[in-house]
Amino acid sequence: MPPERLQKLIARAGIASRRAAEQLILDGEVTVNGRVVRELGSKADPASDHVKVRGKLLLFTTPPVYVMLNKPAGYVTTMKDPQGRPTVVDLLRGIRGRVFPVGRLDFDTEGLLLFTNDGALARELMHPSRRVPKIYAAKVTGKLTDEEIAKLEAGGMVLETGRTAPCRVRRLREAGQSSWVEVTLHEGKKRQVRLMLERLGHPVSKLIRTQYAGLALGELPLGESRLLAAAEVRRLQVAAQGRPAEPPASGAAPARRPRARTATPVPGRRLREKAVRR
């Protein structure tokens, strides 16, 4: 096999993300054939070299794992939180080996979050140049006008996280003094959907990611996870190449919430039959 960069090998082995792997190398925690390596450009042959991280030999025969989670609000998208808050990893059950989240969802945001030990695919999906579509259902105060939708879709809105790119917005339904809208993004600025809508005077009271890279949340209950099917993995691989994926079979409507027991109930919360009816 051709030599590969050490940080890529470490990420592929599921030990750490590539960025964290780079720090391990700089800290002198990585050896190749018994020699400490501190240079980030160093390479190794996974077929013939013995690569160790903190004395543990890396094995590259671990099959890739791809997981979808329906994240509840009140969980941090990280492997470990220094403040002791619940993390999304706490919700994963029955998953062998180490997987890490692909991107993130804010603490108060619900919906589709992917996990994998396939570092290469995760990096491609998260790279801005791939323009991977992310679809959200947002419950907002009031109702968006045609002019406001046009302003959102045109992009160029200056937020604290930077200037927004063009997006797609459509109305879903009204709910008393509030309404539901669907927002499709091809970028991942922090709290972007909330900030855009608040800028127009429509604070977001609930936000759910219903689709990511052509995969739909579907009937997955809140707080539960499942392995992806082979066809879904292929869809991710297509999206990672920057090619548009076909719409998921379940369509683009916000996911329904079946009445089912969640893997980890959230205090004071219960499943609703349909997410958009709140």
Summary of the structure (lengths in Angstrom):
residues: 278
radius of gyration: 20.4
end to end distance: 53.6
largest distance: 66.9
contacts: 846
relative contact order: 0.14
helix: 22%
strand: 27%
